[in-house]
């Protein structure tokens, strides 16, 4: 099959649809988080409410490679519309949930649709614009994530307080409906060539099921380990053992498949393999600020929740601006060197965090987060655009999904790894089996002594050292594996 650049009747309308679709995925986690108290108060299930987020994340992560391959096989339009429809169905079911178990199940349905939204939107953005114009659409998509990070918690809080928590899911329906209508009306993809001897569509459904099962088991082991059960327990052993067996099964199935869901070339090509590893490390290091900085701001700096959220959110302001300006850098020095510049700066910024004075002033971590966002904008966007530009239409969905999958997986691993690091530091400083959740709950009552606040600062500092190490790994992966000049295709 040959495929040219995706055409549109009205490209502006399609871009608006992509931004609306991305907003659905970007708003989801932030808007739900502020309504958790109301949800738990209505449905109960406090002991398992974390699966409202974990279940969604698992579903998005394991479905990304599948949707990437399907979009290369059937086209972006049907996959994106089907994914949006599944996301909206999950949203409607969430609004109708009668207990916490049902809500978690329906969140997983939402996540299965969210995987199509995240991966296919990024792929279509590359289809719509030639290489020199892609930063324009990517900057718009980045601005959607930034706006969602700021507006999501506020919108969720308002709906939960003045309406009902079910509205945080119902508001998705009109937004998604408009996006689907715009795509159906204005997005026109070139016809697939069905005359050739190799034009018959073959979908690797066995591989898709194996990838789902393998990813679901391993990510569940990482998410629940140290939370629902100890790391050195029979449950962890069973999950990791089953996951490794499924990894072997995936390899066997994919080697035999004519059109594998995860083709071997995404790891055999040095450029894509290096970017996969680098963005996996990005997902790892992003856990430090997103998960641990709000706790630090409240427990150590003594800020209120809203002010603590602002300390974190400033990086969503500098990230899209830096990403939009990165084209002026990579056009001069190339994709790889631009990314090296960004991740090198990020490593130094993360390394500076543990050396902030105790307890310090709020402007100090705020400034570091502003600089970190600028550095990561210079790092991530050139790599995504660079990889998309090294493949043709028929491979772009798979390549894009592979790098997003690695980033999502890195975040899951980072949450488990850095959670264990933080809890280990707390236990050594305070003695016993102290963990970050129980200690911060104690701080909320005002009963914790100064020694506890210092222990929390030490735990977060250890996490930031680990995040700096992850940035260093990304730097090394790009420096050693990626070619200095990406092999960009002429028709990319």
Buried (B, 14 or more C-beta within 10 A) or exposed (E): BEBEBBEBEEBEBBBBBBBBBBBBBBBBBBBBBBBBEBBBEBBEBEEBBBBBBBBBBBBBBBBBBBBBBBBBBBBBBBBBBBBBBBBBBBBBBBBEBEEBBBBBBBBBBBBBBBBBBBBBBBBBBBBBBEBEEBBBBBBBBBBBBBBBBBBBBBBBBBBBEEEBBBBBBBBBBEBBBBBBEBBEEBBEBEEBEEEEEEEEEEBBEBBBBBBBBBBBBBBBBBBBBBBBBEBEEEBBEEBBEBBEEBBEBBBEBBEEBEBBBBBEBBEEBBBBBBBBBBBBBBBBBBBBBBBBBBBBBBBBBEBEEEBBBBBBBBBBBBBBBBBBBBBEBBBEEBBBBBBBBBBBBBBEBBBBBBEBEEBEEBEBBBBBBBBBBBBBBBBBBBBBBBBBBBBBBEBBBBBBBBBBBBBBBBBBBBBBBBBBBBBBBBBEBBEEEBBBEEBBEBBEEEEBEEEBBBBBBBBBBBBBBBBBBBBBBBBBBBBEBBEEEBEBEEEB
